[in-house]
Amino acid sequence: MLDQLTLYPIADDVLLAPGGKVVVRTYGVAPADGAVSYRTWITGIRDQPRYWHWGHYQDAESGHRRVLEWLTGRGPQPDTLQAKQTLG
């Protein structure tokens, strides 16, 4: 499945935390025959991995910044309607 997707990197950040590092990545994701969707993934937090869907490139850029602000305590959690949690 992953070999049929094209990833377009938008932003990558690594935050150092007492329990390890937290990685925040925002990409455009496009299947071979479809439109680009935009997502921000967080790995390395104690909760299950989280991701957000964004509608457009500009939303993904500003969304990535909002996620960083939330993780560093400088802003609220990004819109919970866009937030998703994976189950594993």
C-alpha positions in Angstrom: 0.0 0.0 0.0 2.7 2.5 0.9 4.4 1.9 -2.4 1.3 3.3 -4.1 1.4 6.6 -2.1 3.4 9.7 -2.8 4.5 11.8 0.2 5.1 15.5 -0.1 7.0 16.7 3.0 5.8 20.1 4.4 7.4 20.3 7.8 9.3 18.0 10.2 10.2 18.9 13.8 11.7 16.9 16.7 11.0 18.0 20.3 13.1 16.7 23.2 11.1 15.8 26.2 12.0 14.2 29.6 10.7 10.8 28.4 12.4 10.9 25.0 11.8 12.7 21.8 8.5 13.7 20.1 8.4 13.8 16.3 5.9 16.0 14.5 5.6 15.5 10.7 3.3 17.1 8.2 3.0 15.7 4.7 0.8 15.8 1.7 -0.3 12.3 0.9 -1.4 11.3 -2.6 -2.5 7.9 -3.8 -1.4 7.1 -7.4 -4.8 8.0 -8.8 -6.2 10.5 -6.3 -6.0 14.0 -4.9 -3.6 15.1 -2.2 -4.7 15.1 1.4 -2.7 16.8 4.2 -1.9 15.2 7.5 0.2 16.0 10.6 1.4 12.9 12.6 2.8 12.9 16.1 4.9 10.0 17.4 6.8 9.5 20.7 4.1 10.7 23.1 2.8 8.4 25.9 -0.7 8.4 24.4 -1.4 6.6 21.2 -0.1 8.3 18.1 -2.2 11.2 16.9 -2.8 12.7 13.6 -4.7 15.6 12.1 -6.3 16.0 8.7 -6.0 19.4 6.9 -8.0 20.5 3.9 -5.4 22.5 2.0 -1.7 23.1 2.0 -2.0 26.5 3.8 -4.1 24.8 6.5 -1.4 22.1 6.9 1.3 24.7 7.3 -0.5 26.6 10.0 -1.9 23.4 11.6 1.7 22.1 12.0 2.6 25.3 13.9 -0.5 25.0 16.1 0.4 21.4 16.9 3.9 22.6 17.9 2.4 25.4 20.1 0.1 22.9 21.8 2.9 20.4 22.5 5.2 23.1 23.9 2.4 24.6 26.1 2.1 27.9 24.1 -1.4 27.3 22.7 -4.5 25.2 22.9 -4.9 21.8 21.4 -5.7 22.1 17.7 -9.4 21.8 16.7 -10.6 18.5 18.1 -12.9 18.0 15.1 -9.8 17.6 12.9 -7.9 15.5 15.5 -7.9 11.8 15.1 -6.4 9.0 17.2 -5.1 5.8 15.7 -5.7 2.6 17.5 -2.3 1.1 17.2 
